Amino acid sequence: YITIQHDDGEFSHYGHLRTRTFRVRNGERVEQGQALALAGNSGYSFGTHLHVQVTRSQAISSPSIPFRFEEVPA
């Protein structure tokens, strides 16, 4: 999984990414719309998909808070 720390102190977590496809590194600043990795089916999952959650804590096990996706031009 990849965790991104946002400027407002929240964290977004992206899970079940395909192994060896990460396009970002630890500590790298990313921009909205930037590709992070390819979706996969890592862990105990069936089929390609992506889990996304936003938390107020860095721990991926923290409860997600409500969020909305924003359309980003390709």
Phi and psi in degrees as GROMACS dihedral restraints (atoms count N, CA, C in turn):
[ dihedral_restraints ]
;  ai    aj    ak    al  type     phi  dphi    fc
    3     4     5     6     1  -121.7    20    10
    4     5     6     7     1   135.0    20    10
    6     7     8     9     1  -116.1    20    10
    7     8     9    10     1   133.2    20    10
    9    10    11    12     1  -117.5    20    10
   10    11    12    13     1   128.9    20    10
   12    13    14    15     1   -90.7    20    10
   13    14    15    16     1   123.9    20    10
   15    16    17    18     1   -89.8    20    10
   16    17    18    19     1   158.7    20    10
   18    19    20    21     1   -61.2    20    10
   19    20    21    22     1   -24.2    20    10
   21    22    23    24     1   -86.7    20    10
   22    23    24    25     1     4.9    20    10
   24    25    26    27     1    92.8    20    10
   25    26    27    28     1    -6.1    20    10
   27    28    29    30     1   -84.8    20    10
   28    29    30    31     1   166.4    20    10
   30    31    32    33     1  -129.7    20    10
   31    32    33    34     1   138.1    20    10
   33    34    35    36     1  -111.4    20    10
   34    35    36    37     1   139.6    20    10
   36    37    38    39     1  -121.3    20    10
   37    38    39    40     1   132.6    20    10
   39    40    41    42     1  -122.8    20    10
   40    41    42    43     1   116.5    20    10
   42    43    44    45     1  -119.0    20    10
   43    44    45    46     1   164.4    20    10
   45    46    47    48     1    69.5    20    10
   46    47    48    49     1    39.4    20    10
   48    49    50    51     1   -82.8    20    10
   49    50    51    52     1   150.5    20    10
   51    52    53    54     1   -68.5    20    10
   52    53    54    55     1   133.4    20    10
   54    55    56    57     1   -57.4    20    10
   55    56    57    58     1   138.3    20    10
   57    58    59    60     1    63.3    20    10
   58    59    60    61     1    27.1    20    10
   60    61    62    63     1  -117.8    20    10
   61    62    63    64     1     6.6    20    10
   63    64    65    66     1   -60.7    20    10
   64    65    66    67     1   133.3    20    10
   66    67    68    69     1  -109.3    20    10
   67    68    69    70     1     5.3    20    10
   69    70    71    72     1  -129.1    20    10
   70    71    72    73     1   159.2    20    10
   72    73    74    75     1  -120.7    20    10
   73    74    75    76     1   160.4    20    10
   75    76    77    78     1   -53.5    20    10
   76    77    78    79     1   133.3    20    10
   78    79    80    81     1    84.3    20    10
   79    80    81    82     1    -8.6    20    10
   81    82    83    84     1   -74.2    20    10
   82    83    84    85     1   137.8    20    10
   84    85    86    87     1   -82.4    20    10
   85    86    87    88     1   132.2    20    10
   87    88    89    90     1  -116.0    20    10
   88    89    90    91     1   159.9    20    10
   90    91    92    93     1  -114.1    20    10
   91    92    93    94     1   153.6    20    10
   93    94    95    96     1   -56.6    20    10
   94    95    96    97     1   132.8    20    10
   96    97    98    99     1    89.2    20    10
   97    98    99   100     1    -8.5    20    10
   99   100   101   102     1   -71.5    20    10
  100   101   102   103     1   136.5    20    10
  102   103   104   105     1   -68.6    20    10
  103   104   105   106     1   133.6    20    10
  105   106   107   108     1  -101.4    20    10
  106   107   108   109     1   -42.7    20    10
  108   109   110   111     1  -172.6    20    10
  109   110   111   112     1   177.7    20    10
  111   112   113   114     1   -94.4    20    10
  112   113   114   115     1   144.4    20    10
  114   115   116   117     1   -67.5    20    10
  115   116   117   118     1   149.1    20    10
  117   118   119   120     1  -145.1    20    10
  118   119   120   121     1  -150.3    20    10
  120   121   122   123     1  -144.6    20    10
  121   122   123   124     1    46.7    20    10
  123   124   125   126     1   -68.9    20    10
  124   125   126   127     1   160.8    20    10
  126   127   128   129     1    74.9    20    10
  127   128   129   130     1  -151.8    20    10
  129   130   131   132     1   -92.6    20    10
  130   131   132   133     1    75.4    20    10
  132   133   134   135     1  -139.2    20    10
  133   134   135   136     1   163.6    20    10
  135   136   137   138     1  -125.1    20    10
  136   137   138   139     1   115.4    20    10
  138   139   140   141     1    85.4    20    10
  139   140   141   142     1   157.3    20    10
  141   142   143   144     1   -68.2    20    10
  142   143   144   145     1   127.5    20    10
  144   145   146   147     1  -165.8    20    10
  145   146   147   148     1   174.1    20    10
  147   148   149   150     1  -133.9    20    10
  148   149   150   151     1   133.4    20    10
  150   151   152   153     1  -102.9    20    10
  151   152   153   154     1   132.4    20    10
  153   154   155   156     1  -129.4    20    10
  154   155   156   157     1   135.3    20    10
  156   157   158   159     1  -146.1    20    10
  157   158   159   160     1   153.4    20    10
  159   160   161   162     1  -119.9    20    10
  160   161   162   163     1   131.0    20    10
  162   163   164   165     1  -130.9    20    10
  163   164   165   166     1   168.6    20    10
  165   166   167   168     1  -100.1    20    10
  166   167   168   169     1     5.9    20    10
  168   169   170   171     1  -131.5    20    10
  169   170   171   172     1   151.9    20    10
  171   172   173   174     1   -68.7    20    10
  172   173   174   175     1   -22.7    20    10
  174   175   176   177     1   -68.7    20    10
  175   176   177   178     1   126.8    20    10
  177   178   179   180     1   -65.3    20    10
  178   179   180   181     1   -19.6    20    10
  180   181   182   183     1   -81.8    20    10
  181   182   183   184     1    -3.6    20    10
  183   184   185   186     1   -68.5    20    10
  184   185   186   187     1   152.0    20    10
  186   187   188   189     1   -66.6    20    10
  187   188   189   190     1   141.9    20    10
  189   190   191   192     1   -74.6    20    10
  190   191   192   193     1   149.1    20    10
  192   193   194   195     1  -106.5    20    10
  193   194   195   196     1   158.7    20    10
  195   196   197   198     1   -60.7    20    10
  196   197   198   199     1   141.0    20    10
  198   199   200   201     1  -153.7    20    10
  199   200   201   202     1   164.2    20    10
  201   202   203   204     1  -127.5    20    10
  202   203   204   205     1   144.6    20    10
  204   205   206   207     1   -81.2    20    10
  205   206   207   208     1   143.8    20    10
  207   208   209   210     1  -111.7    20    10
  208   209   210   211     1   137.4    20    10
  210   211   212   213     1   -64.7    20    10
  211   212   213   214     1   132.0    20    10
  213   214   215   216     1  -123.6    20    10
  214   215   216   217     1   126.5    20    10
  216   217   218   219     1   -58.9    20    10
  217   218   219   220     1   142.6    20    10
